[in-house]
Amino acid sequence: MSPNERPKVVVVTGPTATGKSEAAHLLAREFNGELINADSVQIYRRLDIGTSKPDAQMRGECAYHLLDIRDPDEPFNAETYRRLAREAVASIAGGARVPIVVGGCGFYIRALLQGFFQGVGPDPEVRARLQARQASEGTPALHRELQTVDPASASRIHPHDTHRILRALEVWITTGRPISEWQRTESPPRHAYDVLYLVLDRPRAALRERIGQRVRAMIRKGWVEEVQALIRLGYDESCRPLRSVGYADVLAYCRGHVTAEEMASRIDRATVALARRQTTWFRKEADAQWVEATDHEALRDRVERFLKVA
């Protein structure tokens, strides 16, 4: 690769349970690739079963980056991910291998490929006031306020996504201008990479069935025991990853707040809802190429053509 040539990066993403990990692993083996994790919970150590983290055999066959890089109570954000993932891309491409980004966190993937809005710096006083309000009024109340002052952002941000709601309100209060307007009027950054953005797809009914099967399989594999081990180590709901989809419900079961049947049902519903949100996100990504998850030949052909283009 010449000094002025943009590195080629393959992205394999899609809604949860579509088979991203398996597909990306096969591509890495075939096309001399290394994998960069883009799952926001797989970065944490000891959260293995509930994240469907690649097992020891897969890690022995291919190099993986950004797995198990933080303890559950350590802070991590999209800017840190962007920095570490870009370092991984540079290292992989510099070694004449193919960086393959795999995972379902669309925000992390966008941060890596494009960066994100940074035009207004944080205001500690405003943020402290908003955090105090969040503690007393709750996140949904702040989301309702965001719907009033910045409906465009509110439509994209989940009512329980505290971090992004606080940031959007902080920008509004600090500048008197919605963050959605700042994002729309700032010039988008040039892609640092030549990207093939593949989104795996499955029919809705088939995906729902696959989610249910996977939830039951993870429980049989020892998901409850995994969370019990985390509790014994002193981790609880104050840790961000233990509030993620699935882990919050297993933790509630371990606390005796729900039955095993209720736990499984809640995980299933929450995972289906996550898949819907992810689908909505990826539908808005202009460069996304949707591929049927079971059509491995089509997936392979797209990657082969992409890598052959000079």
C-alpha positions in Angstrom: 0.0 0.0 0.0 1.4 3.4 -1.0 1.7 6.2 1.6 -1.2 8.1 0.0 -3.5 5.1 -0.5 -6.5 4.7 1.8 -6.5 1.3 3.6 -9.3 -1.1 2.5 -11.6 -1.9 5.4 -14.3 -4.5 5.4 -17.2 -4.1 7.8 -19.5 -7.0 8.6 -22.4 -5.9 10.7 -26.2 -6.3 11.1 -28.8 -6.9 13.7 -28.0 -9.1 16.6 -28.1 -12.9 15.9 -27.7 -12.6 12.2 -24.5 -14.5 12.2 -21.9 -11.7 11.9 -19.2 -13.4 14.0 -19.2 -16.6 12.0 -19.3 -14.9 8.6 -16.5 -12.4 9.5 -14.3 -15.2 10.9 -14.6 -17.2 7.7 -13.8 -14.1 5.6 -10.7 -13.4 7.7 -9.5 -16.9 7.2 -10.0 -16.8 3.5 -8.7 -13.2 2.8 -5.8 -12.9 5.1 -7.7 -10.8 7.5 -7.7 -9.8 11.2 -10.8 -8.9 13.1 -11.6 -5.7 14.9 -14.5 -6.0 17.4 -17.3 -3.5 17.1 -19.6 -4.9 19.9 -19.9 -2.5 22.8 -20.0 -5.2 25.4 -17.4 -7.7 24.1 -14.7 -5.2 25.0 -15.2 -6.2 28.6 -13.5 -9.0 30.3 -15.5 -11.9 31.9 -18.6 -11.1 29.9 -18.3 -14.0 27.4 -21.5 -16.1 27.2 -24.0 -13.3 27.1 -22.1 -11.5 24.4 -21.5 -14.6 22.2 -17.8 -13.7 22.3 -15.5 -15.6 19.9 -14.3 -18.8 21.6 -10.7 -19.9 22.1 -10.7 -21.9 18.9 -11.8 -18.9 16.8 -9.2 -16.7 18.5 -6.5 -19.3 17.8 -7.4 -19.3 14.1 -7.5 -15.6 13.5 -6.2 -12.5 15.2 -8.8 -10.5 17.1 -8.5 -6.9 18.3 -10.5 -4.9 21.0 -11.8 -7.9 22.9 -11.3 -8.1 26.6 -9.6 -4.7 26.9 -11.5 -3.3 29.9 -12.8 -4.6 33.3 -16.6 -4.3 33.7 -16.3 -1.2 36.0 -13.8 0.7 33.8 -15.1 3.6 31.7 -15.2 3.3 27.9 -16.7 5.5 25.2 -17.0 5.9 21.5 -14.0 8.3 21.3 -11.8 5.7 23.0 -13.1 3.1 20.7 -12.4 5.3 17.6 -8.8 5.8 18.7 -8.1 2.2 19.5 -9.9 0.9 16.4 -8.0 3.3 14.1 -4.7 2.1 15.7 -5.8 -1.5 15.0 -6.6 -0.7 11.3 -3.2 1.0 10.8 -1.4 -2.0 12.4 -3.3 -4.6 10.3 -3.1 -2.7 7.0 0.5 -1.9 7.6 1.2 -5.6 7.9 -0.4 -6.2 4.5 -3.5 -7.9 6.0 -7.2 -7.0 5.7 -8.9 -5.2 8.6 -12.4 -6.7 9.1 -14.6 -4.8 11.5 -17.3 -7.1 13.0 -20.1 -6.3 15.5 -23.5 -4.7 15.8 -22.7 -1.3 17.4 -23.4 1.1 14.5 -22.4 4.1 16.5 -18.9 2.6 17.1 -18.6 1.7 13.5 -19.5 5.2 12.4 -17.1 6.7 14.9 -14.3 4.6 13.4 -15.1 5.3 9.8 -16.2 8.9 9.9 -15.6 10.4 13.4 -18.5 12.2 14.9 -19.6 15.6 16.0 -17.1 17.3 18.3 -17.8 21.0 17.6 -19.0 22.0 21.0 -16.9 21.0 24.0 -18.3 19.8 27.2 -19.6 22.2 29.9 -19.0 20.6 33.3 -21.5 22.8 35.1 -24.3 22.2 32.6 -23.5 18.5 32.6 -23.6 18.3 36.4 -27.0 20.0 36.5 -28.4 17.6 33.9 -27.0 14.6 35.7 -28.7 15.8 38.9 -32.0 16.2 37.1 -31.6 12.7 35.6 -31.1 11.2 39.0 -34.2 12.9 40.4 -36.5 12.9 37.3 -35.3 9.9 35.3 -34.0 9.6 31.8 -37.4 9.4 30.1 -38.3 12.8 31.4 -35.1 14.3 29.9 -35.9 12.5 26.6 -39.4 14.2 26.6 -37.7 17.5 27.0 -35.3 16.7 24.1 -38.4 16.0 22.0 -39.4 19.6 22.5 -36.1 21.3 21.9 -34.6 18.9 19.3 -37.2 16.5 17.9 -34.7 15.3 15.2 -32.2 14.1 17.8 -35.0 12.7 20.0 -36.3 10.5 17.1 -32.8 8.9 16.8 -31.9 8.5 20.4 -33.5 5.8 22.5 -35.5 7.1 25.5 -33.1 5.2 27.9 -29.8 6.2 26.2 -28.8 8.5 29.1 -25.4 9.5 27.7 -26.6 10.7 24.3 -29.7 12.5 25.8 -27.5 14.4 28.2 -25.1 15.3 25.5 -27.8 16.6 23.2 -29.4 18.7 26.0 -26.0 20.0 27.0 -25.3 21.3 23.5 -28.8 22.9 23.3 -28.4 24.6 26.7 -24.8 25.7 26.0 -25.3 27.0 22.4 -29.0 27.6 22.0 -28.8 25.4 18.9 -29.8 21.7 18.6 -27.0 19.2 18.2 -28.9 17.9 15.1 -28.5 21.3 13.5 -24.7 21.4 14.3 -24.3 17.9 12.8 -26.3 18.8 9.7 -24.4 22.0 8.9 -20.9 20.9 9.7 -19.0 19.4 6.7 -18.8 15.6 7.0 -15.3 14.3 7.3 -13.7 12.5 4.3 -13.6 8.8 4.8 -10.2 7.8 6.1 -10.7 4.4 4.5 -11.9 2.6 1.4 -14.8 0.8 2.9 -17.0 -2.2 2.0 -19.9 -1.9 4.4 -21.8 -5.2 4.5 -25.0 -5.6 6.6 -26.2 -9.2 7.1 -30.0 -9.7 6.8 -32.4 -12.4 7.7 -36.2 -12.5 7.3 -37.9 -11.1 10.4 -39.6 -14.4 11.5 -36.4 -16.4 11.0 -34.5 -13.8 13.0 -37.0 -13.9 15.9 -36.7 -17.7 16.0 -33.0 -17.6 15.9 -32.9 -15.1 18.8 -35.1 -17.3 20.9 -32.9 -20.3 20.2 -29.7 -18.4 21.0 -31.1 -17.0 24.3 -32.0 -20.5 25.5 -28.6 -21.9 24.4 -26.7 -19.1 26.3 -28.7 -19.8 29.4 -27.9 -23.6 29.1 -24.3 -22.7 28.5 -24.0 -21.0 31.9 -25.0 -17.3 31.5 -26.5 -17.2 35.0 -23.3 -18.7 36.5 -21.3 -16.1 34.6 -23.2 -13.3 36.1 -23.1 -14.9 39.6 -19.3 -15.0 39.2 -19.3 -11.3 38.4 -21.4 -10.6 41.5 -18.9 -12.5 43.6 -16.2 -10.3 42.2 -18.1 -7.2 43.4 -19.6 -6.1 40.1 -23.2 -5.0 40.0 -25.8 -2.9 38.2 -23.6 0.2 38.6 -21.3 -1.2 35.9 -22.5 -0.2 32.5 -22.1 -3.6 30.7 -24.3 -5.2 33.4 -27.1 -2.9 32.4 -26.9 -4.0 28.8 -29.5 -6.2 27.0 -29.7 -9.6 28.6 -27.3 -9.0 31.4 -29.7 -6.7 33.2 -32.3 -9.4 33.2 -29.9 -12.2 34.3 -28.8 -9.9 37.1 -32.4 -9.4 38.1 -32.9 -13.1 38.3 -29.8 -13.6 40.4 -31.2 -10.9 42.8 -34.4 -12.9 43.0 -36.5 -10.2 41.3 -37.8 -12.5 38.5 -38.2 -16.2 37.9 -36.1 -18.1 35.4 -39.1 -18.1 32.9 -39.5 -14.4 33.3 -35.8 -13.8 32.8 -35.7 -15.8 29.5 -38.9 -14.0 28.2 -37.5 -10.6 29.1 -34.2 -11.3 27.4 -36.0 -12.6 24.3 -38.2 -9.4 24.1 -35.3 -7.1 24.7 -33.1 -8.8 22.1 -35.9 -8.6 19.5 -36.3 -4.9 20.3 -32.5 -4.4 20.0 -32.6 -6.1 16.6 -35.3 -3.7 15.4 -33.3 -0.6 16.5 -30.2 -1.9 14.9 -32.1 -2.6 11.6 -33.4 1.0 11.7 -29.8 2.4 12.3 -28.3 0.4 9.4 -31.1 1.3 7.0 -29.9 4.9 7.4 -26.3 4.2 6.6 -25.8 5.4 3.0 -22.9 3.1 2.2 -24.5 -0.1 3.5 -24.8 -3.1 1.2 -27.4 -5.6 2.5 -26.6 -9.3 2.0 -28.7 -12.3 2.9 -26.9 -13.8 5.9 -27.2 -17.4 4.6 -25.7 -16.5 1.1 -22.1 -17.0 2.0 -21.1 -17.2 -1.7 -22.5 -13.7 -2.4 -20.7 -12.4 0.7 -17.4 -13.9 -0.3 -17.8 -12.6 -3.9 -18.4 -9.0 -2.8 -15.3 -9.1 -0.6 -13.2 -10.6 -3.3 -14.3 -8.0 -5.9 -13.7 -5.2 -3.4 -10.1 -6.3 -2.5 -9.2 -6.8 -6.2 -10.1 -3.2 -7.1 -6.9 -1.2 -7.3 
